[in-house]
Every structure is written in C-alpha cells, then in structure tokens.
Amino acid sequence: MFAMLNTLNKTEQDGTNLPVIKGGFEALAQGHQFLEHLSDEQYTYVALPHVASSVGQHYRHWLDIFHAIKSANKVIDYNQRRRGHGVESSRQMAMSEISELVTWLSAKTELELKRRVSVVTEVCVTQTEACTMTSTLERELTFASLHANHHFAMAKVVCSLLGVETDAAFGLAPATMTYIRGQ
C-alpha cells in the first residue's frame, strides 16, 4: 500500500499527473486498502441469497478487466476471463496483482493513453454475440477504474452482511464523490 501511495505522490510531483492515471491509481489503492482489513474467510464468503459472488470473485472480475487492457497490443478482449483463478480465493494474490497493475500503470504516457485500440466484448445475454468496436486506451482505463468501483460497492454489501465496517467512500463513483463534496 505504501508503494502505491508513493507512486501517487510521485506522479503529483513529477508532472505526469494525468487524470486517467490518477483515477486508476486511486481505484487500485482503494481496492488494496480494503483487502488489508479483510480476513481470508470474509474474502471468500458468499452472502446468498443477497449476493451470489464472493468478494474474491468480484475482485477477480474487475482485475480481469485491467488485465485485458494490460495484455492487449491493439485489441482488448474483455471476453478473456479467469473464472476459478486463485485470485478468487487468495487476498494476497489479489493484493499482489493490484501492486503489479500500479507499476504497469505508472509507466503509461499521455501518448500511449491516446492510442486507438479495438475492443471485443459480449453484448447479449440470450445468445453469444460479440462485437468489436473502436476506443482508446484512455477510455478503457477509465472504464476499468469505474467498473472496479461498481464491484467495490458489491464487496461492501457482502461486508455489511458480515457486520464488517468499511470506509464510507469505498464503492462510490467519482461523480457521486463530487456531488457529496458539493453538499
């Protein structure tokens, strides 16, 4: 966690404080910090019938989104998932992956963020239907960070059902935080 905060501080000091990168760092740091306060049992608990996935499964999913972006050259394939991967049952593995993503993200430049990419993703629930569309790395990193917030909110629900307190801001979207700051 301290390395992540140092990376955040470094980007603010050296002028590479690109908003999308900063937002990514914030999401990753929130995700890491949340895991520091959970037990392994809480991480793997499935709160049926309220939530059908454990915190670990939610983490695996949003980490998969980041990994799809990280591993892409010109095509980001969001259909590549690691269901059943060890990250679903290991908080330590999830924290390690988050740290690796922080290191990867810290090397991104503004020019790289503007790079065009193709995105492949399933779009229908009733049949297999994948579409390919054009985007930018910047847009997809924004999506990944916002999508992580959505899964943080689900993890927060699981924790509330376990009686585990979480940070009030955990799982809130940037636009919601802006609204709250304005009140």
N, C-alpha and C positions, 0 to 999 in steps of 0.2 A: 504494500500500500504506500509506503513512504517513497519508493521509487516512482510510483505513479504521480504522487503529489510533486515530487521534484521535477518530473517531466513537465507537468502542468506549469509549474513556476518557471522553468527554463524557457518554455515557449513564450511566456509573457515577457521575459527579459530579453530574448534574442530577436524579437520582431517577427517570429514565424507564427504568431498567434492568429492563425486562420480560424474563423468562426466554426467551420465544419469540423476541423481537427479538435478544437477546444471542446465542442459539444460531444465528440466521440470520446475524448479523454474523460469528460465528466460522467458520461454514461458508464464507461468501463470502470472508473473509480467507484461510482455508486454500487455497481454490481459486486465489485471486490469487497468493499467495506461491509456490505450486507452479509456476505458469506462469512466474514470474520466473526460474526456474532451468532451463527447458527451451529447447532450440533449436526453430526452426520445423520442422526435419526430424523431430525427436523428437515434436513435437506432431501431425504428420500421419502418422507411421509406423503401419502396420497389422501387427500381430505374428501373422500367420497361421502355423500353424493354431490357435494358442493363444487369440487374441483376434481377433474379426472386425471390430472397430471401432477407429479411432484414438483417441488421447486427445482430439483435436478433436471427433470425433463424440460421444464421451461427454460432453464439455463442452457441446456444442450441445444435447444431450438434457436434461441437468439444468437448463441455462439456460432451455430451453423451458418447463419446469415452473414456474420462477419467473415467467417472462413471462406464462404463462397466468393466474397469480394476480394479477400486477400489472395486466394489461389488463382484468381482469374487473370488471364492475359488480356484478351479483348472481349471475352464472353463470360458473363456472370451467370452461373446456372444455379438458381435457387432451389431446384428440384433435388440437388445432391444433399442428402441428409444423412446423419449418423445415428439414426434411431438405435437404441440399445447400447450406444457407446459408453465407455467407462465414465465419461464426464457426467452422465446422469446419476451416478451413484457415488462419485468422489468429489467432495468440495475442494480438496486440494488440487485435483486435476483441473477443475473449473478455474480456480484462482491462478493456476499456472498458465492456462490458456489466455486468461484476461491479461496477465502480465506480458505475454508474448505479443498480444494484439496491441498493447500500448507501445511496445518497442517498434512494431511494424508501422503503426500509425504515426509515430514521431518522425519517421523518415519521409513522409509524404510531402510533396511540394505543391505549390499553387498550380503549377503547370500540369502536374500529374492529376490533380483534382479535376481539372477542366477537360481531361481526356475523355473522348467518346468511347462508350462501351455498348455492347449488346447485352440484353438481359433476357434470360429464358426462365419462364415460370408457368406453373399450372394456373389456370384461370377458372376452371369449372369444378363443381363438386359432384355433379351427377355423371360425368364421363371424363375420361382422360383427354384433356385439351390443354396443350402448352402453347404459349405464344412467345415470340421473340420480338423485342422492342428496343428502341434506341434510348440511351440515357447517358449520364456522365458518372464518373467515379464519385464526384462531389455529391450528386443527388443520391446515389446508392449508399454512400456512407451516412448521409443524413437519414435516409430510410432505416438503416441498420440501428442507429442510435435511438430513433423514435420507437422502433419496433422493440428494442430492448426495454424501454420504459414501460411499454404495454405488458411485457412479461414480468417486469418488476412488480407491477400492480397485481398481477395474478399471484406472484410469490408472496406478496404482502397479505393477500386474502388467506392463503394457506397458513401463514404465520399467525394471523389473527385468530383463526380457528384453533390453533395450538396454544393460544394465550401468550404468544411471543410478541413483545413490543418492537416496533420498527420506527425508523426516522419518519417524521410526518411528511417530509418531502419525497421520500422514496416512492417511485412509481408514478410521480406526477410529471406530466408533459411540460416542456419548456413554455408553451403558451399559457398553460394553467399557472405556472410559477410567475409569469409576467403579470397575469391578472391578480394573483394574490399580492404581489409586491405593490400593485396599484391601489389596493384597498386601504 
